[in-house]
Amino acid sequence: MILAIESSCDESAVALFDPSRGMAGEWVHSQVEVHGRHGGVVPALAAREHLAHLPALIGLAAGAAAGAGIDRVAVTRGPGLAPCLALGVAAAKSLALSLRVPLAGINHLRGHAWSPFIALHGGDPAGFSGRLGGLLPHLGLIVSGGHTLLLSIGADRRITELSSTRDDAAGEALDKGAKLLGLGYPGGPLVEMHAAGGRIDAFDFPRGLPRREDLDFSFSGLKTSLRYQIEGMAAEAVAARRSDLCAAYQEAVVGALASKAGAALGRAPYRSLGLSGGVAANARLRAALQAEAQARGLPLLSARPGHTGDNAAMIAFAAWMEEGTPGPGGMGVSIEPGLALCDR
């Protein structure tokens, strides 16, 4: 039984994973309401919320595991906000010491990389290995507020980063677009909600780095284009056409993501396509990636809705998937706010 703690940003999360049965429980305290009053995440407030709520969440998980016992503790060590990561790591060390069990420091991005496979496990570890083998090599797309990147998972389960964003992440572009449009926080879901009633071709927003041979992403120019578009319109016109603006803006983000994923699929004999990260909850993005996968006869593995954002289930699952590989452990685990995908 693995107890995992995730506190990289504004979600306090704890999960229990039993490799023989699957995910045994998840407990989350969301900070959306707290940060919504400020229009974005305030690190000091996020750390305060973790300090206030992590002990209770850990207590609930420990109580749920009382019968079976906890064999290992896993915790996010990076990337993320330093004060938030520090609280999670301190809590994990205290718990591991008190239980006298091993502690593993987990890369948050690698948790996202493995998250689409959680549903595939289904409490059947024997069958999981065979199902996983049939889906590798795998192309994964991580899309969140802080990261946008393409990765591959080889038949040997080795993760390789293929590309990333040169400036803003896709989730950041959606959040900033929402702010420009006066929609509030969190921006991505609000843009999606308003986009449902708009026309995707109402405005012609640019796609950054359009050449298919370049797999990197860029969204800063898109954000600037939206600002110029709004500044050139009367306030009444912006309000009247907010749905069209959201639909066209969202489509530019989704189009760029799907185009790069499609280009990457053409470069190697992948057997599956994965989608994870907070923006993976966007229905339009899921549909676009499904189309790219279907065009090549491949399955699309999307992280479950509850596992798209920051969550402890993916940390527990990654700890199991990468057990035995080199990485930080024990009381030597330290935070790495700028940790990259391929740094363990």
Secondary structure as UniProt FT lines:
FT   STRAND          2..6
FT   STRAND          11..18
FT   TURN            19..21
FT   STRAND          22..30
FT   HELIX           32..36
FT   TURN            37..39
FT   HELIX           43..64
FT   TURN            65..68
FT   STRAND          72..78
FT   HELIX           82..99
FT   STRAND          103..107
FT   HELIX           108..114
FT   HELIX           115..117
FT   HELIX           118..121
FT   TURN            122..123
FT   HELIX           125..133
FT   TURN            134..135
FT   STRAND          138..143
FT   STRAND          148..153
FT   TURN            155..156
FT   STRAND          159..165
FT   HELIX           170..180
FT   TURN            181..182
FT   HELIX           187..195
FT   TURN            196..197
FT   TURN            200..201
FT   TURN            212..213
FT   HELIX           220..231
FT   HELIX           235..240
FT   HELIX           242..265
FT   TURN            266..267
FT   STRAND          272..276
FT   HELIX           278..281
FT   HELIX           283..294
FT   TURN            295..297
FT   STRAND          300..302
FT   HELIX           305..307
FT   HELIX           312..321
FT   TURN            322..324
FT   HELIX           330..332
FT   TURN            337..338
FT   TURN            341..342
//
